[in-house]
Amino acid sequence: MNAHTFNFTLREIATALGGEVSGKQVVAPGPGHSADDRSLSVKPDGAAPGGFIVHSHASDDPLKCKDYVRDKMGVRWEPTTPPRDSLARMADRVSKPVAKADSPPATYIYKQDDGTPYLRVVRPGFYQSHWIGGAWVSGAPKGPKIPYRLPELRTSRHDDVVIVEGEKDADNVAALGFTVTTNPGGAGKFPAELAEYFKGKNVYILPDNDPAGEDHAKLVTETLHGIARTVRVVHLPGLAAKGDVSDWIEAGGTVDDLADLMRHAPEIKPEEPLSRFKFETFSDLKSLPPAEYLMDGWIPERSVGLLYGKWGSGKSFLGFDWCLHLAFGLPDWHGVKLPGEPTDVLIIAREGHAGFVKRVAAFMQHRGITDEPSRLVFMRSSISFLDDTAFAALKDDIKALGRTFRFVLVDTVGRVLPGADMAKEAPITLFMERLQQVGEITGGTAVGVHHENKAGDANGSMFFQNNSDFMFSISREGDGPLKAGKITCAKQKEGDDMWSRDITFAKIDLPDFKTSLVVESVSEEASSPSARKRSTWPKGLRLVRDCINAAILEASLNHRVGGDGPVVRAAVVSDARKIHEQRYVSSGEGNRAEAERKAWRRGLNEARNSELIGGETVNGRELVWMVHSPDSN
């Protein structure tokens, strides 16, 4: 008998398995079960891998079930590999450019359950457009993301699903007779909202042979754990660097070969998590894409930060404004470029629902929006980030939602750190680590809203400064109702900081005599990134600037210039120097201590001569403070 042939009648299968014919299938004892057991069903299917379908009502491993059936039927499969000449052809093909400039475009259509067109992807170029009922319109759909070949996935007669990287690979694997899909956007873009389509499925991931492919396989595995019945990663033998399953098929890979590899791929179990730690060489880091911004120049993608201010400064209104702009998919935030497509946003806030309803209603009225924000999700239950068990449950519940939260707002930090001493490092460091974990669940950015202390810094400022990618402080101007204020970038890890913008608020009248505030405008002032000269702080003085800023944040010292002048936030020069001693990196030649001393003195003098800093001696202590612009206090 041919090793890859499964041509048996239902009665022959039933006799071999000790079961009975039931309709168009056989029900029989599963592997290791008693003779009276009928938990295993076997159905011949020429289109299925191996020629038949199995299903275990006892949740037995489907591949073990298939091996069990083959053993009982006398079918023996031995692993096969493509011949050497096929591997040579594959290596030659992969070494060539994937898409030349004059290559004809390939078009792929994502369809909804009922077959209605939804998304069109044209490659090369990865151009996306969406269907509006009679024509394609440029840009991705505003609705949720769906997997490629969704109708086939829904109507499949078995639970085995292959996941590949890219539509071309999906079509090529489907031509072999497998149920296969992929996600829009390519490697690294498998959103949690796709997880629901794989509930109870046996998933086989075929990664491309490169670091991005391995990272993508890990992402898909982690996303589907606890949702899919089983998850396996299938590595194709003989692939050249950057090769994919299409290369493998062209080199001679067959349906039997692929089914064989799938059958022998080990299951990755949830209790056997993938490595938590990732080790990278310098070459790995150089190959990564540059930092991307969720809000251009303000908030980086996949980052963690803080928005802080006094009570009544408008910080919650500002954070809420960020959330609504992203959830509605607006193209910009008061002139700052946004992704421009609706995205899932999570707000964790212990607040009554009425306040949220008013804020959303005021925003929609102010912006002329009629559709409610379906991408905005609230979590108003009590939660302590200091409670290990509660926080683990929160992460599980967020993951179970199956949404890709690109932005998470926690309002306020104090509410999720009940009883914490903000003067101590441990609770703040733990909060920032867990805030980042919340964002990492779906690859998004997480922001905490916090109160400031008497010195005008974030309460626990030094520890927040050490653990944040960005920090913004907000202050109000004038007495009476909140009408105007200022937001200042106190830290920007990936760009310029210490710039400010003016903010105005507007009161919106709602039905039933209710009112709420909205952010009306955010305008540049002289010290903003695009309005000031780029040479304000030359690159050679950035270390001196950062050390002075760190000392100011740590000291929280208010000083009145000249005894009767304006009040500034200052630090002792010797404290800033100590930080400089720690951070200074020498060229490796000569005496490091002497080189650091000269660099500090030279940088400090240049900053003074350029009027970037101010200073004076008080009670024997040399003080220093920042001068942000000629008009600054």
C-alpha positions in Angstrom: 0.0 0.0 0.0 1.3 3.5 -0.8 2.5 5.1 2.4 0.5 8.3 1.8 -2.8 6.6 0.7 -5.9 6.4 2.8 -8.5 4.6 0.7 -10.7 2.7 3.1 -14.5 2.2 3.4 -16.3 3.3 6.6 -16.8 -0.4 7.5 -13.1 -1.2 7.2 -12.2 1.8 9.4 -14.9 0.8 12.0 -13.6 -2.8 12.1 -10.0 -1.7 12.5 -10.8 0.8 15.3 -13.3 -1.4 17.1 -16.0 1.1 16.5 -19.1 1.5 14.4 -20.4 3.5 11.4 -22.5 6.5 12.2 -23.7 8.4 9.1 -20.7 9.4 7.0 -18.2 8.9 9.8 -16.9 6.3 12.2 -17.2 6.6 16.0 -14.7 4.6 17.9 -12.6 4.4 21.1 -9.9 7.1 21.3 -6.3 6.3 21.9 -5.9 4.8 25.4 -9.7 4.6 26.0 -11.8 1.6 26.9 -13.5 -0.6 24.2 -16.9 1.0 25.0 -15.6 4.5 24.5 -16.9 6.4 21.5 -15.1 9.7 21.9 -13.2 9.5 18.6 -14.8 10.3 15.2 -13.1 9.6 11.9 -14.3 10.9 8.5 -12.7 10.2 5.2 -12.0 13.4 3.3 -9.9 13.5 0.2 -9.4 17.3 0.5 -8.1 17.0 4.1 -4.4 16.5 4.9 -3.7 12.8 5.0 -7.1 12.0 3.5 -9.2 12.0 6.6 -10.5 14.1 9.5 -10.5 13.2 13.2 -12.2 14.8 16.1 -11.9 13.9 19.8 -14.8 14.6 22.1 -12.4 13.8 24.9 -10.0 16.6 23.8 -7.3 14.2 22.9 -4.4 15.6 20.8 -5.6 15.5 17.2 -2.2 14.6 15.8 -1.9 11.7 18.2 -5.4 10.7 17.1 -4.3 10.7 13.5 -1.2 8.6 14.3 -3.5 6.2 16.2 -5.8 5.8 13.2 -2.9 5.3 10.8 -1.4 2.7 13.1 -4.7 0.8 13.3 -5.2 1.0 9.5 -1.6 -0.1 8.7 -0.5 3.2 7.2 3.1 4.2 7.9 4.4 7.6 7.2 8.1 8.5 7.4 9.3 12.1 7.4 10.4 13.3 4.0 12.7 16.2 2.9 12.9 18.0 -0.4 15.7 16.6 -2.7 19.0 18.5 -2.7 18.5 19.9 -6.2 15.2 21.4 -4.9 17.0 23.1 -2.1 19.5 24.6 -4.5 16.6 26.0 -6.6 15.0 27.4 -3.4 18.2 29.1 -2.3 18.6 30.6 -5.8 15.1 31.9 -5.8 15.3 33.5 -2.3 18.5 35.2 -3.2 16.7 37.2 -5.9 14.7 40.4 -5.2 11.2 39.6 -4.1 9.5 42.3 -6.1 11.2 44.3 -8.8 10.2 47.8 -9.8 8.5 46.6 -13.0 6.8 43.6 -11.3 3.1 43.4 -12.1 1.0 44.2 -9.0 -0.7 41.4 -7.1 -4.1 42.1 -5.6 -5.6 40.3 -2.5 -9.2 40.8 -1.3 -10.2 40.3 2.4 -13.8 39.3 2.6 -16.3 39.2 5.4 -18.2 36.1 6.5 -20.8 36.5 3.8 -18.2 37.0 1.1 -18.7 40.8 0.9 -15.4 42.6 0.0 -13.8 44.4 2.9 -10.1 45.2 2.4 -8.0 45.2 -0.7 -4.2 44.9 -0.5 -2.0 45.6 -3.6 1.6 44.4 -3.5 4.3 45.4 -4.0 3.8 48.6 -2.0 1.3 47.2 0.5 -1.4 49.7 -0.6 -4.7 49.3 1.2 -8.2 50.3 0.2 -11.7 49.5 1.6 -15.0 48.7 -0.1 -17.9 51.1 0.2 -20.5 49.0 -1.7 -19.7 50.0 -5.2 -16.1 51.1 -5.3 -12.7 50.8 -3.6 -11.6 53.9 -1.5 -8.0 54.5 -0.5 -7.2 53.6 3.1 -7.8 50.7 5.5 -11.4 50.0 6.7 -12.5 51.9 9.8 -14.0 48.7 11.3 -12.2 45.8 13.0 -9.5 43.8 11.4 -10.4 40.4 9.9 -8.2 37.5 8.8 -7.5 36.7 5.2 -9.8 34.0 3.5 -12.3 34.4 6.4 -15.2 32.6 4.5 -13.1 29.5 4.0 -12.0 29.6 7.6 -15.6 29.8 8.8 -16.9 27.0 6.5 -14.0 24.6 7.0 -15.0 21.0 7.7 -12.2 20.5 10.2 -10.4 22.5 13.0 -6.9 22.5 11.6 -5.8 26.0 10.5 -2.5 27.1 9.0 -1.3 30.7 9.7 1.4 32.2 7.3 3.0 35.6 6.7 1.3 37.2 3.8 -1.5 36.7 1.4 0.6 35.1 -1.4 1.7 32.4 1.0 -1.9 31.8 2.1 -3.1 31.3 -1.4 -0.3 28.9 -2.2 -0.9 26.8 0.9 -4.6 26.9 0.2 -3.9 25.4 -3.2 -2.5 22.4 -1.5 -5.9 21.8 0.2 -5.3 23.3 3.7 -7.4 25.8 5.5 -5.1 28.8 5.8 -5.1 32.5 6.7 -2.9 35.4 7.5 -3.3 38.9 9.0 -3.2 42.3 7.3 0.0 44.2 7.7 2.5 41.4 7.6 4.9 40.2 10.3 4.5 41.7 13.8 1.0 43.0 13.1 -1.2 40.1 14.4 -3.7 42.0 16.6 -5.5 40.4 19.6 -8.9 41.1 18.0 -8.2 38.2 15.5 -7.9 35.7 18.3 -11.7 35.0 18.4 -11.5 33.4 14.9 -9.2 30.7 16.2 -11.2 29.6 19.3 -11.0 25.8 19.6 -8.8 25.5 16.5 -5.6 23.5 16.0 -3.2 26.2 14.8 0.0 25.6 12.8 2.2 28.6 12.3 4.6 28.6 9.3 7.1 31.4 10.0 9.4 33.0 7.4 13.1 32.1 7.9 14.3 35.4 9.4 14.2 37.1 12.9 11.0 38.9 12.0 9.4 35.6 11.2 10.4 34.1 14.5 9.2 37.2 16.4 5.9 36.9 14.5 5.5 33.3 15.4 6.0 34.1 19.1 3.5 37.0 18.9 0.8 34.7 17.3 1.5 31.9 19.8 1.2 34.2 22.8 -2.0 35.8 21.4 -3.7 32.5 20.8 -2.7 30.6 24.0 -5.8 29.8 26.0 -8.0 30.5 22.9 -6.9 28.0 20.3 -7.1 24.3 21.2 -3.5 23.7 20.3 -0.7 25.8 18.8 2.3 24.5 16.9 5.2 26.2 15.1 6.2 24.4 11.9 9.8 25.1 10.7 10.2 24.1 7.0 13.5 22.3 6.3 16.1 23.7 3.9 14.8 27.3 3.7 17.4 29.9 2.8 17.6 33.1 4.8 14.4 35.1 4.4 12.7 32.1 2.7 9.0 31.4 3.1 6.5 28.6 2.5 6.0 29.7 -1.1 9.7 29.2 -1.7 9.5 25.7 -0.1 6.5 24.8 -2.3 8.3 25.9 -5.5 11.3 23.9 -4.5 9.2 20.7 -4.5 7.4 20.7 -1.2 4.1 18.7 -1.4 0.9 18.4 0.5 2.1 15.2 2.0 5.4 16.7 3.0 3.7 19.6 4.7 1.2 17.4 6.5 4.1 15.2 7.6 5.9 18.2 9.1 2.7 19.5 10.8 2.1 16.1 12.3 5.6 16.0 13.9 5.6 19.6 15.1 5.6 19.7 18.9 2.7 21.5 20.7 3.6 24.7 22.5 1.7 24.5 25.8 0.6 27.5 27.9 2.5 26.0 30.9 5.6 26.1 28.7 5.8 29.8 27.8 8.2 31.1 25.2 11.4 32.7 26.5 10.5 35.8 28.5 13.9 37.4 27.8 15.1 38.5 24.4 18.8 38.8 23.7 19.9 40.9 20.7 23.3 41.7 19.1 24.2 45.2 17.9 23.4 44.1 14.4 19.9 43.0 15.5 19.3 46.5 16.9 20.6 48.2 13.8 18.1 46.2 11.7 15.1 47.4 13.8 12.9 50.2 12.3 13.3 53.7 13.8 11.1 54.8 16.6 7.5 55.5 15.5 5.1 57.9 17.1 1.5 57.4 18.0 1.2 61.2 18.3 3.9 62.7 16.2 6.7 64.2 18.3 4.7 63.7 21.5 3.9 60.1 22.4 5.9 57.2 20.9 4.3 53.9 19.9 4.7 51.1 22.5 5.9 53.3 25.2 5.0 54.3 28.8 4.7 57.8 30.2 3.1 60.2 32.6 0.7 63.2 32.5 0.7 65.2 35.7 -0.6 68.4 37.2 -2.4 70.0 40.1 -6.0 69.3 40.9 -8.2 71.3 38.5 -5.5 71.8 36.0 -7.4 69.9 33.3 -5.1 66.9 33.1 -8.0 64.4 33.0 -9.7 66.4 30.3 -6.5 66.5 28.3 -5.9 62.7 28.6 -9.5 62.1 27.7 -9.1 64.3 24.6 -6.1 62.1 23.5 -8.3 59.0 24.0 -11.2 60.3 21.9 -9.1 61.5 19.1 -7.5 58.0 18.7 -10.8 56.1 19.2 -12.6 58.1 16.6 -9.7 57.9 14.2 -9.2 61.6 13.7 -6.3 62.5 11.5 -4.6 64.9 13.9 -4.7 66.1 17.5 -4.8 69.9 17.2 -2.2 69.8 14.4 -0.2 66.8 15.7 -0.3 63.9 13.3 -2.2 60.8 14.4 -2.6 57.3 12.8 -5.9 58.5 11.2 -7.9 55.3 11.7 -10.1 54.3 14.6 -8.2 52.3 17.2 -9.1 50.5 20.4 -8.5 52.6 23.5 -8.8 51.5 27.2 -9.5 53.9 30.1 -8.9 52.5 33.6 -10.6 55.0 35.9 -12.5 54.7 39.1 -15.2 57.3 38.2 -18.9 57.4 37.8 -20.4 56.7 34.4 -22.2 60.0 34.2 -19.0 62.0 33.9 -17.7 59.9 31.1 -21.0 60.1 29.2 -20.9 63.9 29.5 -17.3 64.2 28.3 -18.0 62.0 25.2 -21.2 63.9 24.4 -19.4 67.2 24.7 -16.6 66.1 22.4 -19.0 64.7 19.8 -21.0 67.9 19.8 -18.0 70.1 19.6 -16.5 68.0 16.7 -19.8 67.4 14.9 -19.5 63.6 15.3 -22.7 61.5 15.3 -21.5 57.9 15.6 -20.7 56.8 19.1 -17.1 55.6 19.8 -17.3 51.8 19.6 -13.5 51.5 20.0 -13.5 53.2 23.5 -13.6 50.8 26.5 -13.8 51.7 30.2 -12.7 49.6 33.2 -14.2 51.3 36.3 -13.8 48.4 38.8 -11.5 48.8 41.8 -7.9 47.6 41.1 -4.6 47.8 42.9 -1.5 47.5 40.9 0.3 46.5 44.1 -1.8 43.3 44.4 0.0 40.5 42.4 -3.1 38.4 42.1 -5.5 41.2 41.2 -3.1 42.6 38.6 -2.5 39.1 37.0 -6.3 38.8 36.7 -6.6 42.2 35.1 -4.0 41.3 32.4 -5.9 38.0 31.7 -9.2 39.9 31.4 -7.7 42.5 29.1 -6.3 39.7 26.9 -9.6 37.9 26.9 -11.3 40.9 25.4 -9.5 40.2 22.1 -9.0 43.9 21.4 -5.8 45.6 20.2 -5.6 48.5 22.7 -3.2 50.9 21.0 -3.6 53.4 23.9 -4.3 52.8 27.6 -5.0 55.6 30.1 -4.9 55.0 33.8 -6.6 57.9 35.7 -5.3 58.4 38.3 -2.1 56.8 39.5 -3.1 57.3 43.1 -6.3 55.3 42.6 -4.4 52.1 41.5 -1.7 52.5 44.2 -3.9 52.7 47.3 -1.9 53.6 50.5 1.4 53.7 48.6 4.1 56.1 49.9 5.0 58.2 46.9 8.3 59.2 48.5 9.6 55.6 48.2 11.0 54.1 45.0 9.5 50.6 45.2 5.8 51.3 44.6 6.5 53.8 41.8 8.9 51.5 40.0 6.4 48.6 40.4 3.6 50.8 39.0 5.6 51.9 36.0 6.7 48.3 35.3 3.0 47.1 35.5 1.8 50.1 33.5 4.2 49.0 30.7 2.9 45.4 31.0 -0.6 46.6 30.4 0.5 48.3 27.2 2.6 45.3 26.1 -0.4 43.0 26.2 -1.6 44.4 22.9 1.5 46.2 21.8 0.2 49.7 22.8 1.2 52.8 24.7 0.2 53.2 28.4 -0.1 56.6 30.2 -0.7 57.3 33.9 -2.4 60.5 35.0 -0.9 61.8 38.3 -1.0 64.7 40.8 1.9 67.0 41.3 3.6 67.9 44.6 4.0 71.3 46.3 7.2 71.9 44.3 5.3 71.5 41.0 6.8 68.1 40.1 5.0 64.8 39.8 4.5 63.3 43.3 7.5 60.9 43.4 9.1 62.7 40.5 12.6 61.3 40.5 11.3 57.7 40.3 8.8 58.5 37.6 11.5 60.3 35.7 13.8 57.3 35.8 11.1 54.9 34.5 9.1 57.0 31.9 9.7 57.3 28.2 7.9 60.6 28.2 6.4 63.0 30.8 4.1 66.0 30.4 3.1 68.5 33.0 0.0 70.7 32.8 -0.8 73.9 34.6 -3.8 76.2 34.6 -3.7 79.9 34.1 -5.9 82.5 35.8 -8.5 82.1 38.6 -12.1 81.0 38.3 -13.4 78.4 35.8 -10.8 76.5 33.8 -10.3 78.3 30.5 -6.6 78.1 29.7 -3.4 76.4 30.7 0.0 75.2 29.5 1.4 71.8 28.8 5.2 71.2 29.1 7.2 68.3 27.9 9.3 67.4 30.9 10.9 64.4 29.3 11.1 62.9 25.8 13.3 59.9 25.6 13.2 59.8 21.7 13.4 63.5 21.0 13.5 67.1 22.3 12.0 68.1 25.6 11.5 71.1 27.8 9.1 72.8 25.4 5.6 74.0 26.0 2.3 74.7 24.3 -0.7 76.8 25.3 -4.0 75.1 25.8 -7.6 76.6 25.9 -10.7 74.8 27.1 -14.3 75.5 26.1 -17.5 74.8 28.0 -20.1 72.9 26.0 -23.8 73.1 26.9 -25.6 69.8 26.8 -29.2 68.8 27.0 -30.9 68.8 30.4 -28.9 71.8 31.5 -25.7 69.8 31.7 -22.2 71.0 30.7 -18.8 69.7 30.2 -15.4 70.9 29.1 -13.5 70.1 25.9 -10.0 70.9 24.8 -10.5 73.7 22.3 -7.0 74.4 21.1 -3.4 73.5 21.6 -1.1 76.2 20.1 2.7 76.6 19.9 4.6 79.1 21.9 8.1 80.3 21.3 9.7 77.3 23.1 7.9 74.6 21.2 9.9 72.2 18.9 8.8 73.7 15.6 8.8 77.3 16.7 12.2 77.5 18.5 15.6 77.3 16.9 17.0 73.8 16.8 20.4 75.0 18.1 18.9 76.2 21.5 20.8 73.3 23.2 23.6 72.2 21.0 24.2 68.5 20.8 27.5 68.8 22.7 25.7 70.3 25.7 22.8 67.8 25.9 24.5 65.7 28.7 25.0 68.9 30.8 21.4 69.8 30.2 20.1 66.3 31.2 22.2 66.3 34.4 21.0 69.7 35.5 17.4 68.7 34.8 17.8 65.4 36.8 19.3 67.4 39.7 16.4 69.9 39.6 13.8 67.1 39.6 15.5 65.4 42.5 16.0 68.5 44.6 12.5 70.1 44.1 14.1 73.4 45.2 12.2 76.6 44.7 14.5 79.7 44.5 13.6 83.4 44.2 16.2 85.0 41.9 18.0 87.9 43.5 15.9 87.7 46.6 13.0 89.6 45.1 12.8 88.3 41.5 10.8 85.4 40.0 10.7 82.0 41.6 12.5 79.2 39.6 13.1 75.5 40.2 16.8 75.2 40.9 19.4 72.7 41.9 22.8 72.8 43.6 25.6 72.7 41.0 27.6 70.1 42.9 24.5 67.7 42.8 24.3 68.1 39.0 28.1 67.5 38.8 27.7 64.2 40.7 25.2 63.0 38.1 27.5 64.1 35.3 30.3 62.1 36.9 28.1 59.0 36.7 26.8 59.5 33.2 30.0 60.8 31.4 31.4 58.4 28.9 35.1 58.9 28.1 36.9 58.3 24.8 39.0 55.6 26.6 42.2 57.5 26.3 43.9 59.4 29.2 42.6 60.1 32.7 38.7 59.7 32.8 38.3 61.9 35.9 40.3 64.8 34.4 38.4 64.5 31.1 35.1 64.5 32.9 36.0 67.6 35.0 37.0 69.5 31.9 33.9 68.5 30.0 31.6 69.6 32.8 33.3 72.9 33.3 33.4 73.6 29.6 29.8 72.6 29.1 28.6 74.6 32.1 30.4 77.8 30.9 29.0 77.4 27.4 25.5 77.0 28.7 25.9 80.2 30.9 27.4 82.2 28.0 24.5 81.1 25.8 22.0 82.1 28.5 20.6 78.6 28.6 21.0 78.5 32.4 21.0 80.9 35.2 22.8 80.8 38.5 23.9 82.5 41.6 25.5 81.6 45.0 23.3 81.6 48.1 24.6 80.8 51.6 27.7 79.3 50.1 25.8 77.0 47.7 26.1 77.5 43.9 22.7 77.2 42.4 21.7 76.6 38.8 18.3 76.7 36.9 17.1 76.4 33.4 16.3 79.4 31.2 13.9 78.0 28.5 13.6 81.2 26.5 14.4 85.0 26.9 10.9 85.6 28.2 10.8 82.6 30.6 10.5 83.0 34.3 
